[in-house]
Amino acid sequence: MTLIEPQRNGQHSSTTLEDDAAKRQVVIDIVDEFSIYTALNQAKDIALDLKFNNVQVNEIEIAVSELVTNIIKHGGGKGQVRFIFKAENAEILEIEVEDWGKGIDDFFLALEDGYSSGGGGLGGGLPAINRLMDSFKLVSRPGSGASFYATKKVQNKSADPGPQWRFSVYSGPLESEKENGDGYFIKKRGNKSYVFLIDGLGHGIDAHHATQKALRHLENIYHWPEKDIIDVLHQKLSSTRGIVIGLMIVSDEEDTLRFTGIGNIAGYIIGKNSASFLNYSGIVGSNVRKFKTFEYPVESDSVLVLHTDGIKGEWSKSFDRHWDGNLQQFAHKIFTEYSRAADDSSIIVGCKK
């Protein structure tokens, strides 16, 4: 559920916190990009303490990452994150994030996947939060910043499903463009993770439009057989310039991975059974002659990587230097060091935890 409230004359809220014996509040000041990792570590620790299951912990981490990155890229670079929960027997985690930037002018546009307000930030961040959290509220103060409120309810407190696939994403538009032509869709259904990475042909508004149309359809068909998904997208995107797509399906309980790729979406398994994913040439919505879904063996300690052609392939040569087990840090490093200046860039990284 999304509740959006424009606040035209709101004043900057105080950062002073009142003590409440019934609740605990953990406050983190955001001062630079390294604050992302502080906030992520705190979010994970709190979520685990509150007995969120592994899937929910991952969802909370992604939401916090997107919110803090939004502060760094679009919120003036300074802000604050507050985690609020009951001191005992907490059932709900509240996350409040405040920035002191220029605010958000178009709320509904900001909630479209792939949208960026400029500055090379994460496209798709706010809609990702909207999907992952139980509630999401945005209050904008034009000219003085924005506040975000999200909640997550604990589910299956006594159940521990064991190691599960978890993913982190970093995506941004070409520096000269406002709209991101790339997009991603990650959804958990049962013990399977469905991971899509999309690149609209070219960049700019037309690429953005094609990607958004694909993402809207995926909301309803992501769990269909791969061939049916591609066939539907190919038909529905015929009026656009088209997309290239990588679709990966991986199960927490199986040792195989399925990948379907059309166009130049690069995919890798790094580990005991290292592999580069095979894909077919073509453009979904314009020219798809044939394609096939491939299966690959995957180990529990494997690292999975998908990226668009906006990321240079040279990153794989320095994997050992960059990988330290932290998904968000790894995605950030690869995006920062290997993004092409002349294209939209996106990377999805996954591992089992």
N, C-alpha and C positions, 0 to 999 in steps of 0.2 A: 504494500500500500504506500502511495506517495502523497504527501501533503505539502503543498508549496505555498508559502506565505510571503508576498511582497511586503517589505517594511520600509516605507518611503521616508519616514522621519525618525527612525530608530537611532538611539545613541549607542556609542561603543559601550559594550557591557564590561563590568568590573571583573578583574581576574582574581579578586579576593574571594576565597571560599569559606563558607560557614561550616563549622563543625556540626555533625549530625550523628548522634550515637547509634542510630539505626542504619546508617549508611557509611560506606567508605568511598573516598574519592582519591584517585591517583592522577596527578596533574603533571603534564610534560610540556615544557616550553619548546617550541619549534623555532630554531634560529638559523639552520642551514640544512643542506641535503643529508648530512650525516644524522640529523635528528630522526630521519625515517627509520633507521635501524634501532634507535633507542625506543621509539614508539612501537615498532614491531615486536621487539623482545618483550616489552612490558605487556602488550596485548596478548601475546602467546602465553606468558606466565599467568596472567589473570584468568584467561580462558581455561587453561588447564586446571588451575586451582578451583574454578567454579564447576569443574566436571563437564565442560562441553565435550562432545565427542570429537573425533579427529576431523571429520568433515566440517563441522561447525568451526573448529579452531582455524582451519584453513580459510574458511569463508571470512571469518573475522579479520585474519591477517591481511587478506586481499583488500577488504574494505578500508582498513586503517591505512594500508599502503597508498591506496588511491586518494584518500582524504588528505594525508600529509603531503603527498606529492602535489596535490592541488594547491596547498598553501605555498609550497616552494615555487611552483611555476606560475601560478595565477593570483595568489593571495597576498602579494607584497613580500613574500619570503619570510614573514614572521607570523607566528600564531600560537595556538595552544590546543592541546588535546586533553580531554578529561574523561577518565573511565569511572563510572559510578555504579555501585552495586551494594546490595544489602550486606551488612557485616556478618550475618549468619543466614545460612540456608538460602543463598541467593538463587533466584530463578531467572532473572533477567539482567543482562549487562547493557548499560546505557553508555553510549559514546557521544560526547559532545566535542565538536571541533570548531574553532573560531579563527578566522583570519582577518587581516586588516588591510586588504587590498581595495580594489575598486568596486567590488560587488559583481553580481551576475545580472545582466540586462534581460536576457531571454531565457527564462526558466525551462520552458519546454524544449527549446533547442538544445540546451545544455544536457538534457536527459536523453538525447539521441546518442546511440552508440557511434563512436568515432569522432564526435564533436570535440573541438579544442578551441579555447579562447585565444590562442596564439602563444608564442614563446616556446614552442617545441615541447609542450607538456603531454601528459597522457590523455589521448583520446579515448572515449568510452568509459572514463573513470566513474562518473556519477551514475550512469545507468547500470554499471556493474554493481555498485553499492545498492542501488534500488532493487536489484534482483537477489542479492545475497543476504540482505538484512531483512528482518521481519517488518520493520517500519523505517521510513527515511523521510526526514523533514528538512526543508531548506528555507532559511530566512535570509534574504538579501537586504543589505543596506547600501544602496547605490552611492558610490563615492567614498564609503568608509569600511567596506568589507562584507563578509557573509558568515553565517553560522549554520552548522550542519548537525542534525540530531538523528542518531540511528540506534535501534535496539535489536537485541538478539535474545531469544528465549532458550534456555537450556533444554535439550531433549535427550532422552535416554541416558540419564545421569549414571546409571549403574552399568550401562553396556559399554564395553570397549571392543570395537570391531577389529582392532589390530591395525597393523600398518596399512595405509591407504595412499593412493596416488594423490599428490598435491602439486599445484601449479602456480606459477607466478608469471606475470605479463608486464612487458614494457612496450609502449607503442606511442609514436608521435608523428606529426605531419612534417612535410617539407617546410623548412624554416620560413619560406615566403608565402606559405598558404595558411589559411585559417582552419579549413576543414581537413580532417584526416581521411585519406582514401583507403586506409587499412582498417580492419575490424577483426574482432575475435569473439568467440562464443564458447563458453565452457560450462558444461552442465553435468551434474551427477544424477544418475538414475539407477537405483539399486546399488550394486557393487561396480558399476561401469561408469567411467568418465568419458564424456563425448567432448572432444576438443577440436574446434574449427579455427583456422586462420585464413583470412580473406584479404585479398589485395585487389581493389578496383583498378581497372586498366588506366594507366597514367597516374595523374594526381589532380588535386583540386576538387571543385564542386561536383563535376560529373562522376569522378571516381568515387567520391563520398556518397553520392546518390545511389550508385549501383551497389555499393557495399551495404548501405542501410537497408535497401530493399531485400537483399539476401538475408540479413540478420533478422528482419521482421518475419520472414517465412520460416527461418530455422527455429524460432520459438515454438512452432507447432509440429515440425517434422524432424527435429534433430535425432530422434531415436528410431527413425525409419531405416530400412535397409539402405546401404550406401547408394546403390543404383537408383533407387526411387528418389532419394534426396537430390542427387545430381540432375535427374530428369526433370524434377519439379523446378529446381532453380534455373535450369537451362531454359525452360519454357517461360517462367515468370520474369526473367531478366532480359528477354529478347528486345525490349524497348530501351535498354540501357547500353552503355558501352561495354558491359560485361565485367567479369571477375575471374581471377584465378583462385584456387582454393586447395587447402590441405585439410583432410579430415582424419583424425586419429581417434581410435576407440581402444581403451585399455581397461582391464578388469583388475580389481584388487585381489581376486581369488584365482586368476589364471596366469600362465606364463607365456602368453602370446599377445601380440599387439596387432591391430588391423590399421592399415593406412590406405587412403585413397587420395591421390593428388592429381590435379589438372592444372597445368601451368607451372610457373617457376617458384613454388613454395618449397623451400629446402627443409628436410627433416632428417634427424639423426637419433640413433641409439648409441650411447657411450657407456661402455662397460665390458663385461665378459663377452657378450655377443654384439659387439659394435657393428653398426650398419648405417648406410645412407639409404633413405627411402627412395623408391622408384616412383616416378609419376609420368603422366602423359602430357603431350603438348595439347594446347587448346585454350579456348576462352569460353567459360560458362556464360551462356546467353548469346553467344555468337557462333562459335565453331567448336563443337565437341564431336569427334568422330568415333573414338573408342576409349575405354578406360577400364581399369581392373583394380580390384582391391587386393592388396598384398598382406600376407601375415608374416610377422617377424617374432622370433623368440626374444623374450625380455626377462631379465633377472630382477630380483628385488632391490639390488643396489645399482641398477642402471639409471642413467640420466637421460631424459628425453628433451629434444630441442626441436622446435619449429620456428622458422623465421622467413620473412618476405625477402625479396631481392634488394630491399633497402639496407640490409645488413650484409657486410662483406664476409665472404666465406673464410677469410683468413683467421677468424677467431678460433677455429677448431685446432689450429696449430699451437695455441697457447692455453688450451683447456686446463691443463694441470696447474698452470700459474693462476688462473682465475677461480677455479672451482674450490670452494671450501665448505660445501654442504649447505650454504645459505642461498635459497632460490632467488630471493629478491635482490640480494647483493650481486649475484652472478648475472641475472638479467640486466641489472643496471649497468654493470661494467661492460658487458658486451654491447649494449645499446649505445653507451657513451663513447666507447673506443672504436666501434666498427660500423656505425651508421654512415650511410652515404649522404652527402650534403644535398644531393639533387633528387631525393626521393623520400616518400614516406617510409618509415621503418618500424618493424614490429618483431618482437621475439617472445615466444612462450617456452618456459622451461619447467620440467616436471621431474619429480623423484618420489620415491615411496618412503613414507615416514609413519 
